[in-house]
Each structure stands twice: as structure tokens, then as C-alpha cells.
């Protein structure tokens, strides 16, 4: 069974984990990760209050097909960690 986890970019990941960035930015001088830009927040991510952020991010998620996102994630491997800065 595939594992899909979440963590911060600063978290030490298991050796078998495939890091998948879902944040707008990524750490400098760090490679070896995939990106899933469909899950990245918009350019408003640092300019709106938390309640508005949730509304805007929900709008992004509502436009996505969960099955397509799942299939895309699984195409990367079977032990994934979706990473952001939070």
C-alpha cells in the first residue's frame, strides 16, 4: 500500500521517502525532490489573512480532480512526503 505523508521542508525524512514540494518556493541548494505545482498556493499566499488564505486555497483544491492528483503522486513512487514550509 502506498504511503503519502506530509511534513515541513526542515523535517528529516525516512531514507525511502520521495520528497514532493507543494510550496511556492523550495529550499536553496537542495535537490532530489519532485514538485506538484497543482497544490501550490497562489501568489497571494503571504498577502492575505488566514481566513482568506483558506478560502483562496480551497478554490484551488475545488478545481482539481482528486483521482488525477493521487495518480500523479503515485507515479513518483510509493512512499511520498508532500512538503511545505509550515
C-alpha positions as CSV (number, residue, x, y, z in Angstrom):
1,X,0.0,0.0,0.0
2,X,1.5,3.4,-0.9
3,X,2.2,5.9,1.8
4,X,1.5,9.6,1.3
5,X,2.7,11.8,4.2
6,X,3.1,15.5,4.9
7,X,5.9,17.4,6.5
8,X,7.9,20.6,6.6
9,X,11.0,21.1,4.4
10,X,13.0,21.1,7.6
11,X,11.9,17.6,8.7
12,X,14.4,14.7,8.4
13,X,12.7,12.2,6.1
14,X,12.9,8.4,6.1
15,X,15.5,7.1,3.7
16,X,12.9,5.6,1.4
17,X,10.8,8.8,1.2
18,X,10.4,10.7,-2.1
19,X,10.0,14.4,-1.3
20,X,7.3,16.2,-3.2
21,X,7.2,20.0,-2.9
22,X,3.8,21.6,-2.8
23,X,5.0,25.1,-1.7
24,X,5.6,28.0,-4.0
25,X,9.3,28.1,-3.0
26,X,11.8,25.4,-2.3
27,X,15.0,25.3,-0.2
28,X,18.1,26.6,-1.9
29,X,20.9,24.2,-2.7
30,X,18.6,21.2,-2.1
31,X,17.8,18.7,-4.9
32,X,16.3,15.3,-5.2
33,X,12.7,16.3,-4.9
34,X,9.7,16.4,-7.2
35,X,7.1,19.2,-7.4
36,X,3.4,19.1,-7.6
37,X,2.6,22.6,-8.7
38,X,-1.2,22.0,-8.8
39,X,-1.1,22.0,-5.0
40,X,0.9,25.2,-4.6
41,X,-0.9,28.2,-3.2
42,X,-1.3,31.3,-5.4
43,X,0.9,34.4,-5.4
44,X,-1.4,35.8,-2.7
45,X,0.0,33.3,-0.1
46,X,1.8,35.9,2.0
47,X,-0.5,38.9,1.5
48,X,-3.9,37.7,2.9
49,X,-5.2,37.0,6.4
50,X,-5.5,33.3,7.3
51,X,-9.3,33.1,6.7
52,X,-8.9,34.5,3.2
53,X,-5.9,32.2,2.6
54,X,-8.2,29.2,3.4
55,X,-10.9,30.4,1.0
56,X,-8.4,31.0,-1.8
57,X,-6.6,27.7,-1.3
58,X,-10.0,25.9,-1.2
59,X,-10.8,27.4,-4.6
60,X,-7.6,25.8,-5.9
61,X,-8.4,22.5,-4.4
62,X,-12.0,22.5,-5.6
63,X,-10.8,22.8,-9.3
64,X,-8.7,19.7,-9.0
65,X,-9.6,16.1,-9.7
66,X,-8.5,14.1,-6.6
67,X,-8.0,10.9,-8.6
68,X,-5.7,12.7,-11.0
69,X,-3.7,14.2,-8.2
70,X,-3.5,10.8,-6.5
71,X,-2.4,9.1,-9.7
72,X,0.3,11.8,-10.3
73,X,1.6,11.3,-6.8
74,X,1.8,7.6,-7.2
75,X,3.7,8.0,-10.5
76,X,6.5,9.4,-8.3
77,X,6.8,6.3,-6.1
78,X,5.1,4.6,-3.2
79,X,6.5,6.4,-0.1
80,X,5.8,10.1,-0.7
81,X,6.2,13.1,1.6
82,X,4.4,16.3,0.5
83,X,6.5,19.2,1.7
84,X,5.7,22.9,2.5
85,X,7.2,25.5,4.9
86,X,4.6,25.2,7.6
